[in-house]
């Protein structure tokens, strides 16, 4: 019998002993084994800390985020193979979608968080702190990747999502992972891990996977490691108390099964959308993944006068649930993961049945479609009812990890809160109500015992992700029985793998460390205007001081008329008595606008656009006839993704300081110790283009230089074109660009044409192996001129015709087979890419 393999220390290996069997949850077939004997666990941990950790820590957050995005795209293209394996776990297509594509979605979501981090390997958290009156001693907080490994001990129910929702977070933080999936579904986690390793996208050592139970995994963890656990509360408590965790103060995050509660609001009576939504949500949470979800609804808390209605409605919904082979479209619920799990659920049902009545479900009789109920790990949905929930303890303490839930009544909303809290902490609760007063009362009073609360009503129903869906941007975890931990949560989750450190020093020192300009740091006067620099050449602290401008009475009144801002301080000087203003006062936004007029560079350059205003503060009024100057300083750089028709660019945050130029000339009697020439500060953002360093500009001289190098004997570095075929191909495309040839259809499908068209603006090279859509029409494999030299002459002639065409018709738009309709500038971009592509093909550049 073959065994599931592990990926450790850079290679795939398997345990030495025969191992333990794993069975198909639907057919009962014994198809593989798991075995872990012979693995050197301490060395596996060390390998992750060194090999994987060193590479990840060097990467910036932007690089890590793009790595996750690439991995998510890579896995998504291969998802179908994972569905076939997922069926073996008993999961339906919908169940598998949640697990597989939900896992990939976590990669995408965490990848997008790179935009919230600085463009460096570590994070700068919060605001700067001034520790001195003189502004020369300050503090900040940085967060650096821990120099350990993330050890993830996962449950069986979501082998893909459970692995990737954790790994995405630690990889974004710069920490490698060792994943230990639960044995019964580890073959699916192993298949995904194998594709991840095959992709080569992650640095070696960033992911190791041990497919089986390793009881010694915690024996050699160290203080820089992080351990996470998903599973039963009882097992979690045992791991949490491991002496090594206590000795080394190892962070331990636990996400345990919990007795999650759903509450029906008193207003949500039969006939209301909220009642129907509540019933459907219960049915879904009982049957999706056959109830094997840590977020499934275990307790159904309803007004006592609606218990019968809920029981009847839910029974009708459960009658619609067909059970059997999950590959079949007509099957709504598959099986549990194993016969062992069936036995565990049956035992829990027996305990709950001592205090509650089974009102739906039959454990002794089960009809299945396309599968043998006796061979597979099938079980019927079971609905309990208890009329005395405050006296029934098992329903609040014992979880049947399957399609099992219990209805219980409440008299008042306060009782509903008490019942929800009797679960002693859960991952999620929900309430169905269209009364925001009821929703507020429940949420505020119940929140102490739940990690997440969903309010269900008719307005959000179509867009709701549901009671049982943890989301990457939200905290996933809960107090008490639920483990007391937190996972995901956007930035919060990533910070769990970072070490927060307070740093102190001068503003200039802190600027250097953080990569963010700090107030009162030394300026680095730029040699040229800051708006002439590309994004790569701008550095925090680079600064310029502008010339001066006097704010006149007419300026202020004209600004008021232009903006319709007629606030009395600007327009009615007879009303200044008792105010903080002494004279006609300049608008704050006029001051900032005037400041922009002083520091903005008028000519076209790398600064592509104003991107926004982060913050602004007016420190004291400026009056007519006051004179200002501005200090513009690069505060921070933030990388960005480019979408659509724009060149690659990043965001620069500029620290704008507006000074009173006459401050030094004011009499000492008019100054106090708190006075300063600084009158306003702001942070503005600009979009700054990156340097184009990929392509050689194709001037006449450069083209002639390259063509002169090309001979009949020149050999292509890729492809099968001869030198003359290449030149004639270029000549043909120039004839298209001049409008001489336009009798063809656009080959790119309409649904992706806009995306393909936008690639003209990026700095990526053309793909080396690409079939020219007009190859047959242009007879690219045939040559039509007598010699290579004749072809070169025709190429130059056709290029001159192209340039002349757009000189005479600068607004013209011509069709291209790949990129669609293109204007003059876009033809220039394509020419540059295209000529670089083919000249590089023949080693000419």
BATORVEX-533248 format. One record per residue (C-alpha): residue in one letter; x negated, y, z. Coordinates in steps of 0.05 Angstrom, whole numbers, padded with zeros to 5 digits, always signed. Layout:
residues N
AXYZ...
//
This chain:
residues 845
X+00000+00000+00000X-00028+00068-00020X-00039+00120+00034X-00027+00195+00035X-00093+00232+00030X-00120+00290+00070X-00159+00350+00043X-00215+00365+00093X-00285+00392+00087X-00279+00403+00013X-00254+00335-00009X-00194+00289-00011X-00200+00230+00035X-00156+00179+00071X-00153+00148+00140X-00191+00083+00150X-00137+00040+00181X-00076+00011+00145X-00033+00065+00175X+00040+00075+00190X+00096+00066+00139X+00137+00122+00107X+00204+00104+00078X+00248+00135+00024X+00305+00167+00062X+00356+00149+00009X+00336+00078-00012X+00298+00055+00050X+00239+00036+00005X+00171+00033+00039X+00130+00072-00012X+00069+00098+00025X+00031+00100+00091X-00002+00153+00133X-00068+00142+00170X-00116+00190+00204X-00169+00146+00234X-00240+00166+00218X-00229+00241+00209X-00280+00283+00245X-00232+00335+00274X-00284+00381+00307X-00322+00386+00241X-00257+00399+00203X-00244+00458+00250X-00315+00484+00242X-00312+00477+00166X-00250+00522+00165X-00281+00574+00211X-00344+00579+00170X-00332+00560+00097X-00261+00586+00090X-00264+00642+00141X-00326+00676+00115X-00297+00685+00045X-00228+00707+00067X-00255+00758+00115X-00296+00791+00060X-00234+00802+00018X-00193+00866+00023X-00119+00863+00039X-00105+00880-00034X-00148+00823-00058X-00115+00774-00009X-00046+00799-00030X-00061+00790-00104X-00088+00721-00088X-00022+00701-00056X+00017+00730-00115X-00025+00690-00164X-00015+00627-00122X+00061+00638-00119X+00065+00645-00195X+00021+00584-00205X+00064+00540-00159X+00129+00566-00187X+00110+00541-00256X+00101+00471-00227X+00161+00469-00181X+00200+00414-00216X+00152+00359-00195X+00163+00379-00123X+00238+00371-00129X+00231+00298-00147X+00190+00284-00085X+00238+00326-00042X+00296+00280-00060X+00259+00224-00023X+00266+00264+00041X+00342+00262+00033X+00347+00334+00010X+00396+00357-00043X+00378+00406-00099X+00402+00464-00055X+00364+00437+00005X+00302+00430-00036X+00310+00500-00066X+00309+00529+00005X+00247+00490+00022X+00207+00494-00042X+00224+00561-00073X+00235+00591-00004X+00163+00572+00010X+00139+00604-00054X+00182+00665-00037X+00143+00673+00027X+00079+00678-00013X+00110+00732-00057X+00138+00770+00002X+00073+00770+00041X+00034+00788-00022X+00075+00852-00027X+00054+00872+00043X-00015+00888+00016X+00013+00957-00002X+00021+00973+00072X-00052+00959+00089X-00114+00999+00073X-00159+00979+00015X-00209+00944+00060X-00217+00877+00097X-00190+00904+00163X-00130+00945+00186X-00127+01013+00219X-00067+01015+00266X-00026+01073+00290X-00045+01146+00297X-00112+01176+00319X-00118+01197+00392X-00153+01261+00412X-00192+01249+00476X-00222+01318+00483X-00199+01390+00482X-00253+01408+00432X-00232+01355+00383X-00301+01322+00380X-00285+01258+00418X-00229+01213+00394X-00203+01142+00390X-00167+01097+00342X-00147+01024+00338X-00173+00976+00285X-00151+00904+00274X-00201+00854+00245X-00190+00781+00224X-00202+00730+00279X-00263+00687+00266X-00226+00622+00276X-00175+00578+00242X-00100+00576+00243X-00077+00506+00265X-00006+00494+00242X+00031+00435+00272X+00095+00431+00230X+00162+00396+00234X+00189+00347+00183X+00250+00385+00159X+00216+00438+00114X+00149+00409+00092X+00138+00464+00039X+00170+00525+00071X+00142+00506+00139X+00072+00504+00112X+00074+00566+00067X+00112+00613+00113X+00055+00605+00163X-00004+00601+00115X+00018+00662+00075X+00012+00703+00138X-00056+00678+00162X-00085+00682+00091X-00062+00755+00086X-00098+00767+00153X-00162+00735+00127X-00158+00671+00169X-00162+00600+00141X-00111+00546+00157X-00109+00473+00177X-00040+00445+00166X-00013+00383+00201X+00055+00365+00170X+00101+00316+00205X+00086+00246+00177X+00156+00229+00153X+00156+00283+00098X+00081+00297+00093X+00078+00269+00022X+00114+00331-00003X+00068+00378+00035X+00009+00339+00008X+00034+00347-00064X+00039+00422-00057X-00028+00426-00022X-00059+00386-00079X-00034+00437-00130X-00060+00494-00087X-00129+00463-00085X-00127+00447-00159X-00110+00519-00176X-00177+00544-00149X-00142+00609-00129X-00159+00604-00055X-00231+00605-00030X-00256+00536-00011X-00240+00522+00062X-00180+00569+00064X-00134+00508+00066X-00144+00440+00097X-00088+00391+00107X-00084+00330+00152X-00023+00288+00136X-00008+00252+00200X-00007+00257+00275X-00074+00276+00305X-00068+00277+00381X-00138+00306+00389X-00128+00367+00346X-00126+00415+00406X-00185+00384+00443X-00237+00429+00409X-00199+00492+00390X-00235+00557+00408X-00214+00626+00432X-00215+00655+00361X-00168+00601+00335X-00092+00608+00333X-00045+00549+00342X+00027+00548+00318X+00078+00493+00331X+00146+00479+00301X+00186+00421+00329X+00223+00398+00391X+00222+00441+00454X+00198+00382+00496X+00137+00368+00451X+00123+00442+00446X+00120+00450+00522X+00070+00393+00526X+00025+00424+00474X+00031+00493+00505X+00004+00465+00571X-00058+00434+00538X-00118+00448+00583X-00161+00471+00524X-00110+00524+00504X-00111+00551+00575X-00187+00546+00583X-00202+00583+00517X-00141+00630+00520X-00120+00606+00451X-00059+00642+00424X-00002+00593+00417X+00062+00607+00380X+00120+00560+00388X+00183+00556+00346X+00226+00502+00376X+00295+00473+00363X+00349+00515+00395X+00423+00510+00408X+00442+00568+00363X+00512+00597+00372X+00562+00628+00324X+00617+00671+00353X+00684+00686+00321X+00707+00756+00339X+00777+00766+00368X+00797+00806+00307X+00776+00751+00258X+00842+00714+00258X+00865+00665+00204X+00879+00702+00139X+00823+00752+00148X+00760+00748+00105X+00718+00743+00169X+00754+00679+00191X+00743+00647+00123X+00670+00669+00122X+00660+00641+00192X+00688+00572+00172X+00645+00569+00109X+00583+00589+00148X+00594+00534+00199X+00605+00482+00146X+00542+00505+00109X+00499+00504+00172X+00524+00435+00191X+00511+00403+00123X+00453+00440+00090X+00391+00396+00101X+00441+00349+00135X+00438+00396+00194X+00363+00385+00203X+00349+00459+00212X+00321+00494+00273X+00369+00551+00257X+00432+00509+00247X+00495+00526+00286X+00502+00478+00344X+00555+00516+00385X+00618+00546+00355X+00646+00598+00404X+00717+00620+00387X+00775+00656+00422X+00815+00605+00461X+00878+00620+00420X+00842+00604+00356X+00810+00537+00374X+00862+00496+00338X+00859+00539+00276X+00783+00534+00273X+00784+00459+00284X+00835+00448+00228X+00801+00495+00179X+00733+00466+00192X+00759+00395+00185X+00786+00413+00116X+00720+00442+00096X+00681+00381+00120X+00729+00336+00081X+00700+00368+00018X+00629+00346+00036X+00608+00287-00006X+00549+00246+00019X+00500+00204-00021X+00442+00206-00069X+00420+00279-00070X+00400+00274-00143X+00474+00270-00163X+00509+00336-00177X+00572+00315-00141X+00535+00301-00075X+00538+00359-00025X+00498+00327+00032X+00440+00279+00030X+00411+00239+00087X+00369+00250+00148X+00294+00243+00138X+00289+00173+00167X+00326+00117+00202X+00287+00136+00265X+00318+00205+00261X+00387+00174+00253X+00377+00136+00317X+00355+00199+00353X+00416+00237+00330X+00462+00180+00350X+00432+00180+00420X+00443+00255+00426X+00515+00247+00402X+00527+00194+00455X+00503+00241+00510X+00545+00300+00485X+00606+00254+00479X+00605+00244+00554X+00629+00316+00562X+00661+00333+00495X+00710+00300+00448X+00693+00281+00376X+00747+00314+00333X+00715+00300+00265X+00669+00246+00240X+00660+00171+00244X+00592+00141+00260X+00616+00070+00244X+00646+00084+00176X+00614+00124+00121X+00627+00129+00046X+00568+00147+00002X+00560+00163-00072X+00505+00130-00111X+00469+00102-00050X+00474+00046+00000X+00495+00075+00067X+00462+00017+00103X+00394+00025+00069X+00388+00100+00072X+00385+00147+00132X+00457+00171+00125X+00503+00197+00178X+00571+00230+00179X+00581+00303+00200X+00605+00303+00272X+00646+00359+00303X+00656+00361+00378X+00705+00401+00420X+00701+00418+00493X+00757+00456+00528X+00715+00472+00589X+00649+00498+00563X+00625+00527+00629X+00630+00457+00660X+00600+00420+00601X+00525+00422+00606X+00503+00374+00551X+00530+00419+00496X+00484+00474+00520X+00424+00430+00534X+00423+00371+00486X+00411+00383+00412X+00432+00331+00360X+00384+00350+00303X+00433+00332+00248X+00502+00351+00221X+00530+00360+00291X+00564+00420+00324X+00613+00435+00381X+00674+00481+00385X+00685+00516+00451X+00734+00570+00473X+00724+00638+00506X+00774+00685+00540X+00736+00751+00534X+00676+00775+00495X+00637+00776+00559X+00650+00702+00566X+00627+00691+00494X+00562+00726+00511X+00554+00683+00573X+00566+00619+00533X+00515+00640+00480X+00465+00653+00535X+00475+00584+00566X+00432+00556+00510X+00374+00588+00548X+00346+00622+00487X+00356+00611+00412X+00326+00629+00345X+00390+00660+00318X+00462+00676+00336X+00517+00705+00293X+00584+00738+00302X+00640+00744+00251X+00678+00809+00261X+00701+00870+00222X+00705+00911+00286X+00639+00947+00296X+00656+00960+00369X+00659+00884+00380X+00596+00874+00340X+00559+00927+00380X+00581+00899+00447X+00560+00828+00429X+00494+00847+00398X+00471+00892+00454X+00490+00843+00509X+00468+00779+00474X+00403+00803+00443X+00361+00786+00504X+00372+00712+00489X+00365+00709+00414X+00309+00723+00364X+00357+00745+00309X+00431+00764+00307X+00472+00765+00243X+00538+00804+00240X+00583+00773+00187X+00638+00813+00153X+00671+00822+00085X+00626+00880+00064X+00560+00842+00067X+00584+00772+00049X+00562+00772-00024X+00492+00794-00007X+00482+00759+00059X+00427+00707+00064X+00466+00672+00119X+00460+00652+00191X+00407+00599+00180X+00358+00636+00134X+00295+00664+00166X+00266+00720+00123X+00192+00737+00114X+00202+00810+00134X+00241+00792+00198X+00215+00761+00262X+00229+00686+00266X+00227+00660+00336X+00266+00666+00400X+00260+00668+00476X+00265+00612+00526X+00282+00544+00497X+00267+00570+00427X+00194+00575+00446X+00182+00648+00463X+00143+00659+00400X+00148+00701+00337X+00131+00683+00266X+00133+00723+00201X+00163+00792+00213X+00124+00828+00159X+00065+00866+00187X+00079+00838+00256X+00065+00767+00234X-00001+00785+00201X-00024+00823+00263X-00018+00758+00302X-00082+00735+00267X-00119+00800+00277X-00158+00824+00337X-00138+00894+00360X-00197+00935+00383X-00198+01007+00409X-00255+01048+00380X-00282+01114+00407X-00329+01165+00379X-00334+01230+00340X-00284+01244+00285X-00339+01235+00234X-00359+01167+00262X-00287+01143+00266X-00276+01168+00194X-00334+01125+00171X-00310+01063+00209X-00237+01068+00190X-00244+01093+00119X-00192+01146+00136X-00210+01219+00144X-00198+01243+00216X-00182+01314+00235X-00246+01354+00254X-00293+01305+00219X-00349+01334+00177X-00330+01352+00106X-00366+01325+00046X-00363+01383-00003X-00350+01356-00073X-00395+01376-00131X-00335+01385-00176X-00261+01396-00168X-00230+01336-00133X-00177+01327-00186X-00231+01314-00238X-00251+01249-00204X-00223+01180-00219X-00195+01138-00163X-00258+01097-00154X-00302+01159-00146X-00260+01192-00092X-00281+01177-00021X-00250+01196+00046X-00280+01261+00071X-00293+01290+00001X-00269+01361+00006X-00262+01428-00028X-00249+01498-00002X-00206+01542-00046X-00207+01616-00061X-00158+01662-00024X-00088+01687-00036X-00049+01743-00002X+00025+01730+00011X+00063+01793-00009X+00132+01817+00012X+00155+01806-00060X+00128+01734-00060X+00172+01718+00001X+00234+01751-00027X+00225+01719-00096X+00216+01650-00064X+00281+01661-00026X+00318+01680-00090X+00288+01621-00128X+00305+01569-00075X+00367+01601-00045X+00334+01594+00023X+00357+01659+00055X+00341+01642+00128X+00341+01708+00166X+00267+01707+00183X+00251+01712+00109X+00304+01760+00086X+00333+01801+00143X+00278+01836+00184X+00331+01873+00224X+00349+01807+00260X+00281+01789+00288X+00293+01815+00359X+00289+01758+00409X+00261+01709+00358X+00192+01680+00353X+00179+01721+00290X+00146+01789+00288X+00153+01809+00214X+00181+01783+00149X+00159+01711+00151X+00136+01667+00094X+00176+01604+00082X+00140+01542+00105X+00151+01509+00038X+00126+01572+00003X+00062+01566+00043X+00054+01493+00020X+00072+01512-00052X+00022+01569-00050X-00029+01521-00021X-00017+01473-00080X-00027+01531-00127X-00095+01543-00096X-00120+01471-00098X-00087+01441-00160X-00131+01434-00221X-00091+01457-00282X-00124+01416-00337X-00106+01345-00356X-00149+01295-00318X-00147+01231-00276X-00093+01258-00230X-00031+01231-00264X+00025+01255-00219X+00047+01282-00152X+00068+01220-00113X+00101+01252-00052X+00092+01284+00015X+00077+01241+00077X+00077+01294+00131X+00078+01369+00142X+00070+01413+00203X+00074+01489+00209X+00031+01511+00269X+00048+01585+00270X+00083+01636+00225X+00050+01674+00168X+00075+01743+00150X+00074+01786+00088X+00005+01812+00072X-00028+01753+00108X-00082+01719+00067X-00093+01644+00064X-00143+01594+00037X-00139+01519+00035X-00184+01461+00051X-00165+01398+00011X-00197+01333+00036X-00188+01261+00015X-00156+01227+00075X-00145+01156+00050X-00140+01114-00013X-00086+01062-00024X-00087+01013-00082X-00023+01001-00120X+00007+00956-00172X+00023+00986-00239X+00092+00973-00269X+00113+00994-00338X+00079+01042-00386X+00025+01072-00343X-00050+01064-00336X-00080+01029-00275X-00081+01078-00217X-00085+01083-00142X-00055+01131-00091X-00098+01183-00057X-00073+01215+00007X-00099+01286+00014X-00106+01323+00080X-00084+01394+00067X-00105+01448+00116X-00080+01519+00107X-00121+01573+00142X-00109+01645+00159X-00166+01680+00123X-00160+01742+00167X-00163+01705+00233X-00235+01723+00248X-00219+01797+00237X-00162+01798+00287X-00178+01836+00351X-00197+01793+00410X-00138+01823+00448X-00092+01789+00398X-00122+01719+00408X-00116+01666+00462X-00156+01604+00476X-00103+01563+00439X-00105+01606+00376X-00135+01576+00313X-00142+01598+00241X-00106+01534+00222X-00033+01552+00207X-00006+01490+00171X-00026+01418+00156X+00003+01368+00109X-00011+01300+00077X+00005+01298+00003X-00002+01239-00045X-00025+01238-00116X-00027+01182-00167X-00098+01180-00193X-00119+01139-00253X-00174+01088-00248X-00234+01088-00294X-00228+01051-00359X-00292+01010-00358X-00269+00948-00397X-00268+00973-00468X-00318+01011-00512X-00287+01072-00544X-00279+01059-00618X-00306+01122-00651X-00325+01124-00725X-00398+01117-00707X-00385+01058-00661X-00344+01022-00712X-00397+01032-00766X-00451+01009-00717X-00413+00944-00702X-00396+00930-00775X-00469+00939-00795X-00488+00884-00746X-00437+00836-00776X-00465+00789-00830X-00441+00728-00867X-00480+00686-00819X-00449+00715-00756X-00415+00661-00714X-00354+00672-00669X-00360+00659-00595X-00289+00632-00597X-00237+00616-00650X-00247+00593-00722X-00248+00659-00761X-00305+00674-00808X-00334+00745-00807X-00296+00765-00870X-00231+00735-00845X-00238+00777-00782X-00252+00841-00821X-00193+00829-00868X-00149+00815-00808X-00167+00882-00778X-00155+00916-00845X-00086+00884-00849X-00068+00909-00779X-00091+00980-00797X-00043+00977-00857X+00013+00961-00808X-00010+01019-00764X-00007+01068-00822X+00063+01046-00843X+00040+01012-00906X+00066+00945-00881X+00130+00944-00841X+00170+00888-00874X+00169+00839-00815X+00208+00824-00753X+00184+00834-00681X+00163+00765-00658X+00164+00777-00583X+00231+00757-00551X+00273+00816-00530X+00276+00795-00457X+00201+00802-00448X+00186+00855-00501X+00184+00912-00451X+00136+00875-00406X+00091+00856-00464X+00093+00927-00491X+00070+00954-00423X+00006+00913-00427X-00020+00962-00478X-00033+01009-00419X-00072+00962-00375X-00147+00950-00378X-00142+00875-00388X-00175+00843-00448X-00133+00808-00501X-00128+00732-00492X-00180+00694-00531X-00135+00640-00557X-00074+00673-00588X-00037+00658-00652X-00025+00722-00693X+00050+00722-00708X+00039+00747-00779X-00017+00697-00794X+00022+00662-00849X+00048+00727-00880X-00021+00759-00879X-00054+00695-00904X-00106+00703-00850X-00143+00640-00870X-00154+00664-00941X-00200+00720-00962X-00177+00769-01016X-00240+00811-01027X-00302+00790-01065X-00350+00799-01007X-00357+00817-00934X-00383+00886-00953X-00322+00899-00997X-00278+00878-00939X-00314+00926-00893X-00303+00984-00942X-00229+00967-00945X-00226+00965-00869X-00256+01035-00864X-00209+01060-00918X-00147+01031-00883X-00169+01061-00816X-00176+01130-00848X-00105+01122-00876X-00080+01104-00806X-00112+01166-00775X-00087+01210-00831X-00016+01182-00824X-00011+01201-00750X-00046+01268-00763X+00009+01286-00811X+00065+01253-00771X+00045+01256-00697X+00115+01239-00673X+00122+01177-00717X+00139+01109-00687X+00118+01046-00723X+00134+00973-00711X+00084+00921-00687X+00100+00846-00689X+00077+00834-00618X+00088+00899-00580X+00149+00927-00615X+00157+01000-00632X+00095+01042-00617X+00078+01116-00618X+00011+01147-00638X-00020+01140-00569X+00000+01067-00563X-00030+01052-00631X-00094+01083-00605X-00092+01038-00543X-00080+00977-00586X-00136+00996-00634X-00184+01001-00576X-00164+00933-00547X-00160+00899-00615X-00227+00922-00641X-00261+00907-00575X-00231+00837-00577X-00257+00819-00646X-00323+00855-00642X-00336+00819-00577X-00314+00754-00611X-00373+00761-00659X-00422+00788-00607X-00423+00858-00637X-00412+00893-00570
//
